[in-house]
Each structure stands twice: as C-alpha cells, then as structure tokens.
Amino acid sequence: MKYTLSTDHLALLALLVTWVPAAQAQEPTVNRAEGDGDGLFHHLSQVASDVRVIPVPNSQAWAITWSEQESNGAPQPYFSLSLGGSTFTNPKANDARILLRFAEFDPLEALPAVPTTLHRPSGSNLHIVQFWTQGIEPYRETLRSMGVRLHLFLANHSHVVGMDAKQAEQVRSLPFVRWVGPFHVAYKFERGLLSADHPAWDEGPTARFNMLTMERGMEGQEPVSQFITAIGGTVNQTTPQTFLMSATLTRDQLLEVARLDHVQWIDVWGEPEHDMDIARQMHGSDYVQSVGGYLGQGVQVEVLDGGCDKKHPDLKNYKEHGPNSPSSHGTSTSGIVCGSGGMELHGGLLTIDRSRNWAARGVMPLAKLVIADYANVGNRYTHTQDLQAKPYRCVLQTNSWGDPRTTDYTSVSQQMDLILFDFSRISILQSQSNAGDQMSRPQAWAKNIIAVGGVRHQNSLTKNDDSWNGGGSIGPAADGRIKPDLASYYDNILTTTIGGGYTSNFGGTSGATPIIAGHLGLFYQMWSDGIFGNPAPKATVFANRPQNTTAKAVLINTASQWTFSGSTHDLTRVHQGWGHADLQTMYDQKDRMLVIDETDVLTETQATTYNVTVDGTSPLKVTMIYRDWPGTTGSSLHRINDMDLMVTDPSGTVYWGNRGLKNNMWSNAGGKANTKDTVENVFVQKPAAGTWSVTVTASELNQDTHVETAALDSDYALVVSGITPGP
C-alpha cells in the first residue's frame, strides 16, 4: 500500500505534532497553528511508499521511515526522528549500507561472501545490530537494559555488540531494529593479512602486529595477553590507558587471536620512520613580531623526533623529556620551531649574537624547546600525559616522523584520536609524509590531529611559482575526509643541523610540519594575551590555553590558500589542505572574529544559531571543528558523530560545510550537509552585506564527547571571521 504524506494521513503517521526544523531545536515551542499551513513536517510532490511509524519502548521517542520516488523512478528512503514525541527533525536520506572495509552491503539485500575459516566462531557473542534510522540514545538505552554490551559504532546506523543467542532473538523483535547478524572474524583484518604472500611474512614465519581490544585498558588486553602467551606467541607491549597492544605471532596464532571476542581489529606493526627566512614572511610570524612583539615568549613546545643536538648554540633554551640521542633530523626540526638565531632574553633585555645565523632563526626564537626522542618514548599515551605536567607544560607537540606509511585508518590512527580526545588542550601536529601519493603516516589520518602536507616554494616569496609536483603525501583519507589539514614549505629550508652548524636544504613534510607548529605556538601566545576577545585570566600561556579544536579552527580559518581550481590542479584541496598558516591575517582579523571555544553543548539533533553582521568588505570564513571519539578501524567511515555546519545569507541562500571546497577555493551554495569530515568550512569570497546566520547542528550522536555531563552530548569549536566588529 502507498500513502501520500497529506493531511488525510496525519493519524496514520502519528503526526499530530508540528515539525520544527533541527536548526530551531533550541526553541521547540511552535504549535501547529503557527506552522506550515497544513501542519505537516514534510511536503511531497510524489507518492510515498513503505511508510513505517516506529515507537521506542519505554520512551517518548518515535521514528518515521518512508520512500519517495526520485526523478529517475528509483525509490529514495528517508527518515525523521522525534526524541521527545513533540517535534520531528528534518527528513534525512537513509543509506542502509553497512560500511565495513571488508565489504559495503545492505544486509536485507545481500550479504558478503566470507571464507568459512573467517566466520564468527561457535560460542562468539559478537553481533552487528542495525537500526532502521541513525542510532539515537533511546535505542541504545533499550539494548543496555536488556544486558547487551555496546562495543563499537559501525556506519551506517549500526553497532557491534556483545550478546548471547537468546538476547539476539529478543533484539531482533524490537521495532527499531532492522537487522541482526554476525560480526565475522574476516571483519577484523585488512584483506590478505593471513595470506602467505602478504608483506608481513617476508621476514619469516612470525611477524609483529598491532591489535585493538574491544574493552579499553587491561580489561581487554589482559585476557588477550594471557591467551597469546598460552598459545606460544609473544606479547610485545600493552598500553593500560588505551585499546592498543602488540604481539608477535605466526599465521596460525594470528587467526586464533582474531577469533577472540576481546579483539576488534588487527594490523601490521612497523618501525617508526623519519620524514624528510622566507617562511616567516609568508606565514606572518615576522608581521606579528613587528606589531605585537610575538616571539614565543612563555610558549613551551615539544619536538618529538629522532633526538636533538642540545649543544647547538641556537638551541640553548631546552628541557629534555626522556633520554635523547642527537640526530641531524631532530636538530633541524627543532631549529625550525625555536632556533634562536642568536636572539636571547636576559632579565627582560633582548640581545642578539651576530656571530650566529640570524636568517636561520626559528618561528619562535624565544620559546622553550622540549626535546624528545621517539626511540625512547614507549607508551605514547603516558608520554603525552606527562607532557602537560610540570616541568614541561607544553601546549603543542610536532612530529616529523611516524609509523610505516599506509592509506588506511589503522590502530595507530585510532590511538592518536584517543590521545587527542582525552587530552583536549594540547595540539599535536603530524607530517603527512613524502610519498607523492596517498601513502601517509597513519597518525596523519587521525581526525583530531593537525596533518601537514608540503608545497615546493622554489626558495621565493611569491606563490606564483609554488607547486606540489608529486612531492608530499596527499589526501583524501580512505573514507573521503579532506587531508592534509594544512601545508607549508617542502624545500630549501634554512635551519640548524647537528654539530652547531646550519643547512639550507632541509625539506619534505619534515620541514613543513614544524613551520606550521611554530606559527601555531604564536597563536597560543596571542590567545594568552586575549587579543581575540577571549578570556585570559591566568598568568601563563599554558594555563590560558584553549581547546585544541579551537586552536586548529583559528589556524585553518585564517589560513591563506594557494590559488587552484578543480580536482586535477597541482595544488588542489587534498594536496594543500586548507592552505598555509597566515598570522598576519589572523592578527588583522582579531577584531572581526567570533570564536566559540567549546562553550556550547548540544544534545542529539539540537542546534545553535549565531547571527552575525557582515559589511561585505572582506571574505566571510566560517570554520567548525568537533573532537570525535576514535573511529572504528574495521569500518570504511571513520567519524563516529556527525556535527553539521550551515551558513545562511541575508536572502536565505544556504551554504553547507565543505560544499564545493574540495575542488574550489570558495563555497558553492545549496547541496546537502557534509557527513564525513570533522572539519567543516564555509568560505564566501564576496559576501552580501547584512545579517548572516551560522548554525551548528548535532545531527547524529553515537558516542558522548562532552564527558563533563552525564547526558549524550557534544561541543565544538567555531570561528567566524570577516564580520563587522561589535561596539
């Protein structure tokens, strides 16, 4: 039977309430008489079919699903949600595919072929539960009340859960559950890992692997460790603070370990590897030095690299964070960030030793360098935790090295997202690498990090001769997210080197990353001065530091882009990211900027709208970034929550986050919400004068990210520049 969504079917659809758009969720007091003429939440020009009204037991929540006929005759499913039973969200297109790296499939149409040896083993309690709509907390609360253990979010509309066969049958009968099926062992690997010709086995019958456990810490890692030891494998490392551990196993042992319900994902371990005067002008640090005296005073930054020559006369202002074995690479990256060039501060008096190379000074010549050698780090989580305690008190860390290159979101990417989720007020920067394609450091694929690519600048200040030209590693990420986040110089960088001297040929994303790091450090110093209208009541840069999402958002929002057009351009979006840091723009826009430092908290489907005045004399740039829970490595979509950015001009024209920006410098109007990126931008080159509205919506929350409250909710950083200064 088919139904049209008209006033004749309000009773059938349980639509005795008025639809309030998600953007108005803060004021849901519109009654039917004040709504669209007939009070409907959605108008159709075509016939609707497969209409389903879904109650949630013991809850006020409801869901409605239906299909509409597209212009090509194909049906398009939709859904709408009401969490409180009185208002419905905007209808959303419904994609029922389960997005696994192993396969993407609609379980009601066809299941992927899985080798028998990689089926879910007998006795396993791991299942996939898919809902008819995106997951909402009332669904999950119902499952928890039945004793079901929710392990992982899995796009689309699914969770990997632990439950026995009896519970599975009960869950299948729930009205909001679309499908229940096995979480096979095959879903825990990259393809081909068990094959004898996989590169992991090139060195012999055993290999070392990273693995993520279902439960965080030793609750998950201890039983896996005991099992590995019992079958003759070797446990190389556990990390009690995270999900990540590593072990050396044969192929047969690897399969046995993968059959454990405690294991969610396995991939190959690898040894860490390096990534190999004008920059200060183009990136604006010379400018903010001249107008504000910003030289990195009070900023402490860790350069985590292959060790540093602490005897270099340009690197006197340092602390060591663990054992340090000097290397030329680490000495060069350290010098880019905070080489003094002979500049020193003595009792408030600034002196310059002209015997040193003044042109080789770093971005923050007066900052405190914290030296760390990645060979001696051990537990990356506790290392980062220590970095924020005395005596280090660092606001950022820069990395021009990483684990072996990959195109995938791996266990290492997942761990980095967890570190930056837990430690929300330190920024970590990561070189994308130098492969000339998408092969990148797994840390760079993390959502919460700042990944840096490289552009050849030909040793000139003009951008007209700049090019990527097959140098630095590029995006997009495997799930389509825009990476790198930013880019900088790839070539001809003058900096310090081991033995007290200098080199003029340092480069790669190894050079680009510390350039961006130094300019981010200057942002922290400016923030601590309160120049963005932000509160800065405390005595130190560290004590006043903002959320890392805010630091990233300001850096991206005020970045300058290299000119490009189209996906095939040498400097296209996924080659340059959002451009290069530009502190002159940042400083000059400080009074024309709105900054939200994660002070607004949204529950499911809730939205906040900010009205800003624009005079049209400069571009309008809007950046929204949300911190996301670590992604599900076995999925082909790695965001967990979905926050959306929508900007509306005075005439009602709508711009969605990142719409058109993958192939162009400026946003396209229209389209639909972005569902992949945790960084969303709207850039309007010539905005109309008048009042613009900026709306942030918590479109889908599958994991609590605002842990300060008991509710399922999320916060975000928002930066709007190019607005009219307030009174």
Secondary structure in CASP SS format (residue, H / E / C, confidence):
PFRMAT SS
TARGET T0000
AUTHOR 0000-0000-0000
METHOD secondary structure of the structure
MODEL  1
M C 1.00
K E 1.00
Y E 1.00
T C 1.00
L C 1.00
S C 1.00
T H 1.00
D H 1.00
H H 1.00
L H 1.00
A H 1.00
L H 1.00
L H 1.00
A C 1.00
L C 1.00
L C 1.00
V C 1.00
T C 1.00
W C 1.00
V C 1.00
P C 1.00
A H 1.00
A H 1.00
Q H 1.00
A C 1.00
Q C 1.00
E C 1.00
P C 1.00
T C 1.00
V C 1.00
N C 1.00
R H 1.00
A H 1.00
E H 1.00
G C 1.00
D C 1.00
G C 1.00
D C 1.00
G C 1.00
L C 1.00
F C 1.00
H C 1.00
H C 1.00
L C 1.00
S C 1.00
Q C 1.00
V C 1.00
A E 1.00
S E 1.00
D E 1.00
V E 1.00
R E 1.00
V E 1.00
I E 1.00
P E 1.00
V C 1.00
P C 1.00
N C 1.00
S C 1.00
Q C 1.00
A C 1.00
W E 1.00
A E 1.00
I E 1.00
T E 1.00
W E 1.00
S E 1.00
E E 1.00
Q E 1.00
E C 1.00
S C 1.00
N C 1.00
G C 1.00
A C 1.00
P E 1.00
Q E 1.00
P E 1.00
Y E 1.00
F E 1.00
S E 1.00
L E 1.00
S E 1.00
L C 1.00
G C 1.00
G C 1.00
S C 1.00
T C 1.00
F C 1.00
T C 1.00
N C 1.00
P C 1.00
K E 1.00
A E 1.00
N C 1.00
D C 1.00
A C 1.00
R C 1.00
I E 1.00
L E 1.00
L E 1.00
R C 1.00
F C 1.00
A C 1.00
E E 1.00
F E 1.00
D C 1.00
P C 1.00
L C 1.00
E C 1.00
A C 1.00
L C 1.00
P C 1.00
A C 1.00
V C 1.00
P C 1.00
T H 1.00
T H 1.00
L H 1.00
H C 1.00
R C 1.00
P C 1.00
S C 1.00
G C 1.00
S C 1.00
N C 1.00
L E 1.00
H E 1.00
I E 1.00
V E 1.00
Q E 1.00
F E 1.00
W C 1.00
T C 1.00
Q C 1.00
G C 1.00
I C 1.00
E H 1.00
P H 1.00
Y H 1.00
R H 1.00
E H 1.00
T H 1.00
L H 1.00
R H 1.00
S H 1.00
M C 1.00
G C 1.00
V C 1.00
R E 1.00
L E 1.00
H E 1.00
L E 1.00
F E 1.00
L E 1.00
A C 1.00
N C 1.00
H C 1.00
S E 1.00
H E 1.00
V E 1.00
V E 1.00
G E 1.00
M C 1.00
D C 1.00
A H 1.00
K H 1.00
Q H 1.00
A H 1.00
E H 1.00
Q H 1.00
V H 1.00
R H 1.00
S C 1.00
L C 1.00
P C 1.00
F C 1.00
V E 1.00
R E 1.00
W E 1.00
V E 1.00
G E 1.00
P E 1.00
F C 1.00
H C 1.00
V H 1.00
A H 1.00
Y H 1.00
K H 1.00
F E 1.00
E C 1.00
R C 1.00
G C 1.00
L C 1.00
L C 1.00
S C 1.00
A C 1.00
D C 1.00
H C 1.00
P H 1.00
A H 1.00
W H 1.00
D C 1.00
E C 1.00
G C 1.00
P C 1.00
T E 1.00
A E 1.00
R E 1.00
F E 1.00
N E 1.00
M E 1.00
L E 1.00
T E 1.00
M C 1.00
E C 1.00
R C 1.00
G C 1.00
M H 1.00
E H 1.00
G H 1.00
Q H 1.00
E H 1.00
P H 1.00
V H 1.00
S H 1.00
Q H 1.00
F H 1.00
I H 1.00
T H 1.00
A H 1.00
I C 1.00
G C 1.00
G C 1.00
T E 1.00
V E 1.00
N E 1.00
Q E 1.00
T E 1.00
T C 1.00
P C 1.00
Q C 1.00
T C 1.00
F C 1.00
L E 1.00
M E 1.00
S E 1.00
A E 1.00
T E 1.00
L E 1.00
T E 1.00
R H 1.00
D H 1.00
Q H 1.00
L H 1.00
L H 1.00
E H 1.00
V H 1.00
A H 1.00
R C 1.00
L C 1.00
D C 1.00
H C 1.00
V E 1.00
Q E 1.00
W E 1.00
I E 1.00
D E 1.00
V E 1.00
W C 1.00
G C 1.00
E C 1.00
P C 1.00
E E 1.00
H E 1.00
D C 1.00
M C 1.00
D C 1.00
I C 1.00
A H 1.00
R H 1.00
Q H 1.00
M H 1.00
H C 1.00
G C 1.00
S H 1.00
D H 1.00
Y H 1.00
V H 1.00
Q H 1.00
S H 1.00
V H 1.00
G H 1.00
G C 1.00
Y C 1.00
L C 1.00
G C 1.00
Q C 1.00
G C 1.00
V C 1.00
Q E 1.00
V E 1.00
E E 1.00
V E 1.00
L E 1.00
D E 1.00
G E 1.00
G C 1.00
C C 1.00
D C 1.00
K C 1.00
K C 1.00
H C 1.00
P H 1.00
D H 1.00
L H 1.00
K C 1.00
N C 1.00
Y E 1.00
K E 1.00
E E 1.00
H C 1.00
G C 1.00
P C 1.00
N C 1.00
S C 1.00
P C 1.00
S C 1.00
S H 1.00
H H 1.00
G H 1.00
T H 1.00
S H 1.00
T H 1.00
S H 1.00
G H 1.00
I H 1.00
V H 1.00
C H 1.00
G C 1.00
S C 1.00
G C 1.00
G C 1.00
M E 1.00
E E 1.00
L E 1.00
H E 1.00
G C 1.00
G C 1.00
L E 1.00
L E 1.00
T E 1.00
I E 1.00
D C 1.00
R C 1.00
S C 1.00
R C 1.00
N C 1.00
W H 1.00
A H 1.00
A H 1.00
R C 1.00
G C 1.00
V C 1.00
M C 1.00
P C 1.00
L C 1.00
A C 1.00
K E 1.00
L E 1.00
V E 1.00
I E 1.00
A E 1.00
D E 1.00
Y H 1.00
A H 1.00
N H 1.00
V C 1.00
G C 1.00
N C 1.00
R H 1.00
Y H 1.00
T H 1.00
H H 1.00
T H 1.00
Q H 1.00
D H 1.00
L H 1.00
Q C 1.00
A C 1.00
K C 1.00
P C 1.00
Y C 1.00
R C 1.00
C C 1.00
V C 1.00
L E 1.00
Q E 1.00
T E 1.00
N E 1.00
S C 1.00
W E 1.00
G E 1.00
D C 1.00
P C 1.00
R C 1.00
T E 1.00
T C 1.00
D C 1.00
Y C 1.00
T C 1.00
S H 1.00
V H 1.00
S H 1.00
Q H 1.00
Q H 1.00
M H 1.00
D H 1.00
L H 1.00
I H 1.00
L H 1.00
F H 1.00
D H 1.00
F C 1.00
S C 1.00
R C 1.00
I C 1.00
S E 1.00
I E 1.00
L E 1.00
Q E 1.00
S E 1.00
Q C 1.00
S C 1.00
N C 1.00
A C 1.00
G C 1.00
D C 1.00
Q C 1.00
M C 1.00
S E 1.00
R C 1.00
P H 1.00
Q H 1.00
A H 1.00
W H 1.00
A C 1.00
K C 1.00
N C 1.00
I C 1.00
I E 1.00
A E 1.00
V E 1.00
G E 1.00
G E 1.00
V E 1.00
R E 1.00
H C 1.00
Q C 1.00
N C 1.00
S C 1.00
L C 1.00
T C 1.00
K C 1.00
N C 1.00
D C 1.00
D C 1.00
S E 1.00
W C 1.00
N C 1.00
G C 1.00
G C 1.00
G C 1.00
S C 1.00
I C 1.00
G C 1.00
P C 1.00
A C 1.00
A C 1.00
D C 1.00
G C 1.00
R C 1.00
I C 1.00
K C 1.00
P C 1.00
D C 1.00
L E 1.00
A E 1.00
S E 1.00
Y E 1.00
Y C 1.00
D C 1.00
N C 1.00
I E 1.00
L E 1.00
T E 1.00
T E 1.00
T C 1.00
I C 1.00
G C 1.00
G C 1.00
G C 1.00
Y E 1.00
T E 1.00
S E 1.00
N E 1.00
F E 1.00
G C 1.00
G C 1.00
T H 1.00
S H 1.00
G H 1.00
A H 1.00
T H 1.00
P H 1.00
I H 1.00
I H 1.00
A H 1.00
G H 1.00
H H 1.00
L H 1.00
G H 1.00
L H 1.00
F H 1.00
Y H 1.00
Q H 1.00
M H 1.00
W H 1.00
S H 1.00
D C 1.00
G C 1.00
I C 1.00
F C 1.00
G C 1.00
N C 1.00
P C 1.00
A C 1.00
P C 1.00
K C 1.00
A C 1.00
T C 1.00
V H 1.00
F H 1.00
A H 1.00
N H 1.00
R C 1.00
P C 1.00
Q C 1.00
N H 1.00
T H 1.00
T H 1.00
A H 1.00
K H 1.00
A H 1.00
V H 1.00
L H 1.00
I H 1.00
N H 1.00
T C 1.00
A C 1.00
S E 1.00
Q C 1.00
W C 1.00
T C 1.00
F C 1.00
S C 1.00
G C 1.00
S C 1.00
T C 1.00
H C 1.00
D C 1.00
L C 1.00
T C 1.00
R H 1.00
V H 1.00
H H 1.00
Q H 1.00
G C 1.00
W C 1.00
G C 1.00
H E 1.00
A C 1.00
D C 1.00
L H 1.00
Q H 1.00
T H 1.00
M H 1.00
Y H 1.00
D H 1.00
Q C 1.00
K C 1.00
D C 1.00
R C 1.00
M E 1.00
L E 1.00
V E 1.00
I E 1.00
D E 1.00
E E 1.00
T E 1.00
D E 1.00
V E 1.00
L E 1.00
T E 1.00
E C 1.00
T C 1.00
Q C 1.00
A E 1.00
T E 1.00
T E 1.00
Y E 1.00
N E 1.00
V E 1.00
T E 1.00
V E 1.00
D C 1.00
G C 1.00
T C 1.00
S C 1.00
P C 1.00
L E 1.00
K E 1.00
V E 1.00
T E 1.00
M E 1.00
I E 1.00
Y C 1.00
R C 1.00
D C 1.00
W C 1.00
P C 1.00
G C 1.00
T C 1.00
T C 1.00
G C 1.00
S E 1.00
S C 1.00
L C 1.00
H C 1.00
R C 1.00
I C 1.00
N C 1.00
D E 1.00
M E 1.00
D E 1.00
L E 1.00
M E 1.00
V E 1.00
T E 1.00
D C 1.00
P C 1.00
S C 1.00
G C 1.00
T C 1.00
V E 1.00
Y E 1.00
W E 1.00
G C 1.00
N C 1.00
R C 1.00
G C 1.00
L C 1.00
K C 1.00
N C 1.00
N C 1.00
M C 1.00
W C 1.00
S C 1.00
N C 1.00
A C 1.00
G E 1.00
G C 1.00
K C 1.00
A C 1.00
N C 1.00
T C 1.00
K C 1.00
D C 1.00
T C 1.00
V E 1.00
E E 1.00
N E 1.00
V E 1.00
F E 1.00
V E 1.00
Q C 1.00
K C 1.00
P C 1.00
A C 1.00
A C 1.00
G E 1.00
T E 1.00
W E 1.00
S E 1.00
V E 1.00
T E 1.00
V E 1.00
T E 1.00
A E 1.00
S E 1.00
E E 1.00
L C 1.00
N C 1.00
Q C 1.00
D C 1.00
T C 1.00
H C 1.00
V C 1.00
E C 1.00
T C 1.00
A C 1.00
A C 1.00
L C 1.00
D E 1.00
S E 1.00
D E 1.00
Y E 1.00
A E 1.00
L E 1.00
V E 1.00
V E 1.00
S E 1.00
G C 1.00
I C 1.00
T C 1.00
P C 1.00
G C 1.00
P C 1.00
END
